[in-house]
Amino acid sequence: MGVSGAGKSTIGAALARELGWRFIDADEHHPPANVAKMAAGEPLTDADRRPWLDALNGLLRNEKRDAVLACSALKQSYRDRLTAGLVDFQFIHLKGNAELIGARLARRHHRYMPASLLGSQFDALEPPEKAIAVDISADVPACVAAIVRRLRA
């Protein structure tokens, strides 16, 4: 979990490969109305996110094997909704400062998440108390190795 540009999809996919788990990108499960809103540069509200989080929760509850989910999950209420009814999960918080992440966003093109929404993401962020925190200033292999070490500890 983390703000846009933190590396959730890149690190998440690499982590899933390393562990031999399924990778799920939450961005692929947004309803069309959410995608349109974000593409227009408008931040999502809590109400906008509820059906999306519920759908992701259902996906995880029906998953028959271990999985890595790349999802912003910025607020505790989102993480609670996302994991309702799940007993075995671990949040990984991909952490970086606004300057680093802003520079990353300036270099990438996302199909609907403009860099202009980064400030709203940091405003909404409630860092989790019980998560593996990873400094994203390291390269992807180093981030994955740090996560795997912590998961296996």
N, C-alpha and C positions, 0 to 999 in steps of 0.2 A: 504494500500500500504506500501511497505517497502522492504528491502533487503531480500534475501533468509535467512531463519532461524529466521525471526522476529516474526513469529507466525501468518502469514496471514491466513493460512488454519485453524489452531486450533481456533484462536480467532474469525475469520470470521464465522466459522460454529457455534460456541457457540453464537455469536451475532445474527446470523440468527434465531437460535432456540429461543432465548430470545424474539426476535421481531415477530416471526411467519412469517418470510420472507423466500424466496427461497435463497439457498446458491449456488454460482457458483464459481468453482475453475478454474482460468484462465490457470493453468498448464495443465488441461485436454484438452485444446483447441489449444495447440501448434501444428503446422504442424510437420510431421515426420522429416523433414530436420532440424528443430530447435532442436528437441529432440536429434537427433544424434549428432549434433554439441556440445550441452551442455554436453552430456554423454561423449564425447571425451575430455572434459575439456576446450573447446573453447568458449569464451564469444560470445553472439549474437551481431550483429551489428544493427544499426538503421534500415537498409534495411531488415534484417532478421525479425525484430519485426513488420514492417508495416502491412503485411497481417494478422498477429495474432491480432494486435490491432484493425484492421478493422473488423475482424470476431467477436471479443468481443463487439465492438460498435454495430454491427448488432444484436447480441444476446440481448444486453441491450435495444436497440430501439424496439425490437419485444416482449420484456418481458411484460406480461399483469398484473404483480403485482410487488410489491416492492421486491428488491433483495439485497443481500450482495455479492459483487464480490471481491474475493481475487486475487489481481494482483500486481505484483511488481511496475509497473507504476513509474519507477525511475526518469524519466525526465519530465519536463513540456510539451515538445512536445508529449510525449507518453500520458500524461493525457489529453491533448487537443484532440488528435486523438481518444482516448478512449471515450470521452464524447461529441464529435461533434454531434450536434442535440439534445442532452438531455437537459432538462430544470431543472430537480429536482434530484440533486445528491450531495453527500457530501464525500469528501475524509477523510479517517482516516489514519494518518501516524503512523505506529508502529515503535517506535524509541528505539534503544538500541545501546550500543557501540560494537565495533568489538570484544572485549574480550568476552563479554557475548554471543553474537551471534555465534562467533567461537566455544565456548564451546558447545552450543546447536547443532551446525552442526556436531561436532565431535561425538555426542551421537546418531545421527539419520542416517537413510539410506533413501535417496531420490532416486527414480527410475532413475533420470538422472541428477540431479543438484549436482555436487560434491562440497565439502567444499572449494576446491581450487579456486572456482570462486567468493568467498566472497569479496576479495579485488577489483575485477573488478566491483562488485555491488556497493560498497561504493564509488569507483571512479566515477561511472556514476550517483550516487544519487544527484538529485537537490531537496532539501527539499521543499515541497509545501508551498506557503505563506498562502493559505486559506484552512487549513485542521485542523481537530481535532487531536492534537498530543497526543499520549499515550505512556507512559514509560512502556516498556515491562518487566522491572525488577519485576513488580508485578505479581501475579498469574493470571491465565486466568479469573476466576470469577471477580476479582478486575478490570481487564482491561475492561471486558464487561460492568460492572457496570459503570465505568467512561465514556465509550462511550455512553451508553444509557442515562446517565444524561445529557451529552452535546447535544445529538441529540434532547432530549425533552426540552431543555432550550430555 
